[in-house]
Amino acid sequence: MWLDTHCHLDAPEFLADLGQIIENAQVVGVQGILLPAVRAHDFGAVKELVHSYKDRIPYLVYTLGIHPLYTDRAKEEDLKILEQAVKESLNDPHFVGIGEIGLDYFVPDLDPHRQAFFFDAQLDLAQRMNLPVILHVRRSQDMILKALRQRSLSGGIAHAFNGSHQQAEQFIALGFALGFGGAATYERALQIRRLLKDLPISAIVTETDSPEIPPAWLKDEQVRRNEPAYLPRIAQTLAEHRGMTEQELADAVIKNTSQVLPRWGQLLAQ
């Protein structure tokens, strides 16, 4: 069984053929997918999508949060909407945390102070509710680590991780697993591959970030849309660089995910 710990099934790219995308994932053994919400407007739709397809993907789960790339159009009242949505979802076994939240210092003209305002508020909510977080960490590792150290959080996942080994160790020490996916399939991704090889297996989880971060074999395709069905082939590359079997990696990911996202772990144990 494979777990895709980060996949935007609600993205417009999947709108026309979502049922086929789900079937493709089923066929190759992807039985768990985490769908992180990215803006308040989508909270209800994300929850509805998960419950519409959970009979086909039994460990389909979701998180609720405001993504840093949407902070330029988010309103302060969205934080109240988020808190209410989280409270209403606490009895839902398919709800597993706060996310996708974080900081993005790669995109130009995205106000860092506004990003920090929404990020800090969502971290505070996660702390109050004792929930893990799904982190967007793009060129912002040190600032995110600083914010995490100022709080007592239950951990989570730093997705699509591409920081230094030292930064990785600090996230791990704070209770976070690190997400690896399609980026590691590129031969030029030397830093990511070093991390993948050197970090403890207990810190690694698999993801696609579909429809983003397409794997290397799609680089020459006219349609480069990533999807969760590609996860096993991505994981084959990850396992090869770890010097382990695919089954060993799949088992480790289930164990690691259950550790950092306990609500998902409870669902997986059923």
C-alpha positions as CSV (number, residue, x, y, z in Angstrom):
1,M,0.0,0.0,0.0
2,W,1.2,3.4,-0.9
3,L,0.5,6.8,0.7
4,D,0.6,10.1,-1.2
5,T,1.0,12.5,1.7
6,H,0.5,15.6,-0.5
7,C,-1.8,15.8,-3.5
8,H,-4.2,18.6,-4.6
9,L,-7.0,16.5,-6.0
10,D,-9.2,19.6,-6.0
11,A,-7.0,21.4,-8.5
12,P,-8.6,22.7,-11.7
13,E,-6.4,20.3,-13.7
14,F,-8.3,17.3,-12.3
15,L,-11.8,18.8,-12.7
16,A,-12.6,17.0,-16.0
17,D,-11.5,13.5,-15.1
18,L,-11.2,13.2,-11.3
19,G,-12.9,9.8,-11.3
20,Q,-10.3,8.4,-13.7
21,I,-7.5,9.9,-11.6
22,I,-8.9,8.1,-8.6
23,E,-9.2,4.9,-10.5
24,N,-5.6,5.2,-11.8
25,A,-4.4,5.5,-8.2
26,Q,-6.4,2.5,-7.1
27,V,-5.0,0.3,-9.8
28,V,-1.4,0.8,-8.7
29,G,-2.0,0.4,-5.0
30,V,-2.3,4.1,-3.8
31,Q,-4.8,3.6,-1.0
32,G,-4.1,6.8,1.0
33,I,-3.9,10.4,-0.2
34,L,-3.8,13.6,1.8
35,L,-5.6,16.5,0.2
36,P,-4.5,19.9,1.8
37,A,-6.8,22.8,1.4
38,V,-5.2,26.1,0.3
39,R,-7.9,28.8,0.9
40,A,-11.0,29.3,3.0
41,H,-13.3,29.3,0.0
42,D,-12.4,25.7,-0.7
43,F,-12.8,24.2,2.8
44,G,-16.3,22.8,2.2
45,A,-15.4,21.5,-1.3
46,V,-12.3,19.7,-0.1
47,K,-14.2,17.9,2.7
48,E,-17.0,17.0,0.3
49,L,-14.5,15.6,-2.3
50,V,-12.8,13.4,0.4
51,H,-16.1,12.0,1.5
52,S,-17.2,11.4,-2.1
53,Y,-14.2,9.2,-2.9
54,K,-13.3,7.6,0.4
55,D,-15.0,4.4,-0.5
56,R,-12.6,4.0,-3.4
57,I,-9.5,5.4,-1.7
58,P,-10.1,4.2,1.9
59,Y,-7.4,6.3,3.5
60,L,-8.2,9.5,1.7
61,V,-7.8,12.4,4.2
62,Y,-7.7,16.2,4.3
63,T,-6.2,19.1,6.1
64,L,-7.5,22.7,6.3
65,G,-5.4,25.8,5.9
66,I,-4.5,29.0,4.0
67,H,-1.5,28.5,1.7
68,P,1.1,31.3,1.6
69,L,0.5,31.9,-2.1
70,Y,-3.1,32.8,-1.4
71,T,-2.4,35.3,1.4
72,D,-2.4,38.2,-1.0
73,R,-6.2,37.7,-1.5
74,A,-7.1,36.2,1.9
75,K,-8.9,38.2,4.5
76,E,-8.4,38.2,8.3
77,E,-11.9,36.8,8.7
78,D,-10.7,33.7,6.8
79,L,-8.9,32.8,10.0
80,K,-12.2,32.7,11.8
81,I,-13.7,30.6,9.0
82,L,-10.7,28.2,9.3
83,E,-11.0,27.9,13.1
84,Q,-14.8,27.1,12.8
85,A,-14.1,24.6,10.0
86,V,-11.5,22.9,12.1
87,K,-13.8,22.6,15.1
88,E,-16.6,21.2,12.9
89,S,-14.2,18.6,11.5
90,L,-12.7,17.3,14.7
91,N,-15.2,14.4,14.8
92,D,-14.4,13.5,11.2
93,P,-11.8,10.7,11.1
94,H,-10.7,11.8,7.6
95,F,-9.6,15.2,8.9
96,V,-5.9,15.0,10.1
97,G,-4.5,18.5,10.7
98,I,-3.8,22.1,9.6
99,G,-2.4,22.8,6.2
100,E,-1.2,23.7,3.7
101,I,0.5,26.6,5.5
102,G,3.9,28.2,5.5
103,L,6.1,30.8,3.9
104,D,7.2,31.2,0.3
105,Y,10.2,33.4,-0.5
106,F,10.5,32.2,-4.1
107,V,7.5,34.0,-5.6
108,P,8.3,37.7,-6.2
109,D,6.0,40.5,-4.9
110,L,4.4,38.2,-2.3
111,D,4.3,40.3,0.9
112,P,6.4,38.5,3.5
113,H,4.8,40.3,6.4
114,R,1.3,39.3,5.2
115,Q,2.5,35.7,4.8
116,A,3.9,35.7,8.3
117,F,0.7,37.1,9.8
118,F,-1.4,34.2,8.4
119,F,1.3,31.7,9.1
120,D,1.7,32.7,12.7
121,A,-2.1,32.7,13.3
122,Q,-2.4,29.2,11.8
123,L,0.4,27.9,13.9
124,D,-1.2,29.3,17.0
125,L,-4.5,27.6,16.0
126,A,-2.6,24.3,15.5
127,Q,-1.1,24.7,19.0
128,R,-4.4,25.4,20.6
129,M,-6.1,22.5,18.9
130,N,-3.1,20.2,19.4
131,L,-3.0,19.4,15.7
132,P,-0.1,18.7,13.3
133,V,0.6,20.9,10.4
134,I,1.5,20.5,6.7
135,L,4.2,23.0,5.8
136,H,5.0,24.7,2.6
137,V,8.7,25.5,2.9
138,R,10.1,27.2,-0.2
139,R,13.3,29.2,0.4
140,S,12.0,29.9,3.9
141,Q,13.4,27.1,6.1
142,D,15.1,29.2,8.7
143,M,12.1,31.6,9.2
144,I,9.8,28.7,9.5
145,L,12.1,26.9,12.0
146,K,12.2,30.1,14.0
147,A,8.4,30.3,14.2
148,L,8.1,26.6,15.1
149,R,10.6,27.0,18.0
150,Q,8.5,29.7,19.5
151,R,5.6,27.3,20.0
152,S,4.9,23.8,21.3
153,L,3.5,21.9,18.3
154,S,2.8,18.3,17.7
155,G,4.8,18.1,14.5
156,G,3.7,17.3,11.0
157,I,5.2,17.2,7.5
158,A,7.5,19.7,5.7
159,H,6.5,18.9,2.2
160,A,8.7,18.9,-0.9
161,F,11.7,19.4,1.3
162,N,14.8,20.9,-0.3
163,G,16.8,22.5,2.5
164,S,20.2,21.7,3.9
165,H,21.0,18.6,5.9
166,Q,21.3,20.8,9.0
167,Q,17.9,22.3,8.5
168,A,16.4,18.9,7.9
169,E,17.8,17.7,11.2
170,Q,16.2,20.7,12.9
171,F,12.8,19.9,11.4
172,I,13.1,16.3,12.4
173,A,14.1,17.3,16.0
174,L,10.8,19.3,16.1
175,G,8.7,16.2,15.3
176,F,8.4,16.6,11.5
177,A,8.7,14.2,8.7
178,L,10.0,15.4,5.3
179,G,8.2,14.8,2.0
180,F,10.0,13.5,-1.1
181,G,8.5,13.1,-4.5
182,G,9.0,13.7,-8.2
183,A,11.8,16.2,-7.8
184,A,14.1,13.3,-6.7
185,T,13.6,11.6,-10.0
186,Y,15.8,14.2,-11.8
187,E,19.5,13.4,-12.0
188,R,20.4,17.0,-11.4
189,A,18.5,17.0,-8.0
190,L,21.8,16.2,-6.2
191,Q,20.9,17.9,-2.9
192,I,17.5,16.2,-2.6
193,R,19.1,12.8,-3.4
194,R,21.8,13.3,-0.8
195,L,19.1,14.1,1.8
196,L,17.1,11.1,0.7
197,K,20.2,8.9,1.2
198,D,21.6,10.3,4.4
199,L,18.5,11.1,6.6
200,P,17.1,8.5,8.9
201,I,14.3,6.5,7.2
202,S,12.1,7.4,10.1
203,A,11.9,11.0,8.8
204,I,10.9,10.2,5.2
205,V,7.4,10.2,3.6
206,T,6.3,9.9,0.0
207,E,4.3,12.5,-2.0
208,T,3.5,13.7,-5.5
209,D,2.2,17.3,-4.9
210,S,0.0,16.5,-7.9
211,P,-0.7,18.1,-10.3
212,E,2.6,19.9,-9.6
213,I,6.3,18.7,-9.6
214,P,5.9,16.1,-12.4
215,P,8.5,13.3,-12.4
216,A,11.5,13.3,-14.8
217,W,9.9,10.9,-17.3
218,L,7.2,13.4,-18.1
219,K,9.7,16.2,-19.0
220,D,9.3,15.7,-22.7
221,E,5.6,15.0,-22.7
222,Q,3.2,17.5,-24.1
223,V,1.0,17.1,-21.0
224,R,3.1,17.2,-17.9
225,R,0.4,16.9,-15.3
226,N,1.4,14.9,-12.3
227,E,-1.0,12.5,-10.6
228,P,-1.0,10.1,-7.6
229,A,-0.8,7.0,-9.8
230,Y,2.8,8.0,-10.5
231,L,3.7,7.5,-6.8
232,P,4.9,3.9,-7.0
233,R,7.3,4.7,-9.8
234,I,8.5,7.7,-8.0
235,A,8.9,5.6,-4.9
236,Q,11.0,3.1,-6.9
237,T,13.5,5.8,-7.4
238,L,13.4,6.9,-3.8
239,A,14.0,3.3,-2.7
240,E,16.9,2.8,-5.1
241,H,18.7,5.8,-3.6
242,R,18.0,4.6,-0.1
243,G,19.3,1.1,-1.0
244,M,16.1,-0.6,0.2
245,T,13.2,-2.4,-1.4
246,E,10.0,-0.7,-2.4
247,Q,8.1,-2.7,0.2
248,E,10.4,-1.6,2.9
249,L,9.9,2.0,1.9
250,A,6.1,1.6,1.7
251,D,6.1,0.1,5.2
252,A,8.3,2.8,6.6
253,V,6.1,5.6,5.1
254,I,3.0,4.1,6.7
255,K,4.8,4.0,10.1
256,N,6.2,7.5,9.7
257,T,3.0,9.0,8.5
258,S,1.1,7.5,11.4
259,Q,3.7,9.0,13.8
260,V,3.5,12.6,12.6
261,L,-0.2,12.6,11.7
262,P,-1.8,10.5,14.5
263,R,-5.3,11.0,13.2
264,W,-4.4,9.5,9.9
265,G,-2.6,6.7,11.8
266,Q,-5.8,5.9,13.6
267,L,-7.6,5.6,10.3
268,L,-4.8,3.4,8.9
269,A,-5.0,1.1,11.9
270,Q,-8.6,0.3,11.3
